[in-house]
Amino acid sequence: MLLEKNISAVKERIKQAALISGRKPEDIKLLAVTKTQNIDTIQEALENGIKFIAENKVQEAEKKIPLLRGKFSEFHFIGHLQSNKIKHIIKLKPVLIHSIDKYSTAKKLNTYLAKNSLTQDILIEVNTSGEASKFGIKSESALQLISSISQLENIRIKGLMTIGLFTSDESKIRGCFKELRKLSEQLKKNDLANTEMKYLSMGMTNDFEIAIEEGANIVRIGTAVFGTRNY
Ligand SMILES: *Cc1c(COP(=O)(O)O)cnc(C)c1O
């Protein structure tokens, strides 16, 4: 009951932000971030309008995703991927891995995929906030990283992901999202192999409307759907 209300409120806010910026609401994918949520809660969300779910920890996803199979239409992985967890995450068949920021991880991922005759769609995580605590490649190094990863034949680069600066200063948050969008437009011109700048994954509970105004077509929302997390 509670989740139903939350979900329709989030969808309405996405719709308004899309309309304000001259975009189609249906072009924006709502990913419900299910980290820390139990199976019953996730199931309730899936019965009340959520289709796409995302986790940020491989071990947690391994426990939950197999139990939810058939009930969601897409599972995305949005957390930092350690190279020793590659096999584990690929077995869960993520539609998209949002968070590749190192060539060494991509290379190991490609080796595993090639051995198993698989391909995988990924996004490159970019650090637009300058916060050292966050993962992601810096914008100025992104072209070089993406050029290298584009040579890996079992990986398809589908766009970029970022986490906005955590601040109440809206102009700084907007600056992060503008930077990601600009970078994706530059990368489009490079016409790299296996690379398509289709997705901008940006915007969370506190900033998704700003992200949509700046061009996000995937938003990753936890708190506004499920309430405050209990770790
Ligand atoms: C937790 C998380 C989110 C969702 O955060 P909320 O503020 O709860 O909406 C989005 N993206 C990533 C990468 C996360 O880890």
The ligand as an SDF file (V2000), in Angstrom:
LIG
                    3D

 15 15  0  0  0  0  0  0  0  0999 V2000
   21.9660    3.4440   -3.4890 C   0  0  0  0  0  0  0  0  0  0  0  0
   22.2270    3.9080   -4.8530 C   0  0  0  0  0  0  0  0  0  0  0  0
   21.2730    4.6600   -5.5520 C   0  0  0  0  0  0  0  0  0  0  0  0
   19.9250    5.0800   -4.9730 C   0  0  0  0  0  0  0  0  0  0  0  0
   20.0700    6.0100   -3.9490 O   0  0  0  0  0  0  0  0  0  0  0  0
   18.8050    6.7790   -3.3010 P   0  0  0  0  0  0  0  0  0  0  0  0
   19.3800    8.0710   -2.8510 O   0  0  0  0  0  0  0  0  0  0  0  0
   18.3120    5.9350   -2.1910 O   0  0  0  0  0  0  0  0  0  0  0  0
   17.7850    6.9660   -4.3580 O   0  0  0  0  0  0  0  0  0  0  0  0
   21.5800    5.0390   -6.8490 C   0  0  0  0  0  0  0  0  0  0  0  0
   22.7460    4.7050   -7.4340 N   0  0  0  0  0  0  0  0  0  0  0  0
   23.6830    3.9880   -6.7940 C   0  0  0  0  0  0  0  0  0  0  0  0
   24.9490    3.6640   -7.4930 C   0  0  0  0  0  0  0  0  0  0  0  0
   23.4570    3.5710   -5.4780 C   0  0  0  0  0  0  0  0  0  0  0  0
   24.4020    2.8540   -4.8580 O   0  0  0  0  0  0  0  0  0  0  0  0
  1  2  1  0
  2  3  1  0
  2 14  2  0
  3  4  1  0
  3 10  2  0
  4  5  1  0
  5  6  1  0
  6  7  2  0
  6  8  1  0
  6  9  1  0
 10 11  1  0
 11 12  2  0
 12 13  1  0
 12 14  1  0
 14 15  1  0
M  END
$$$$
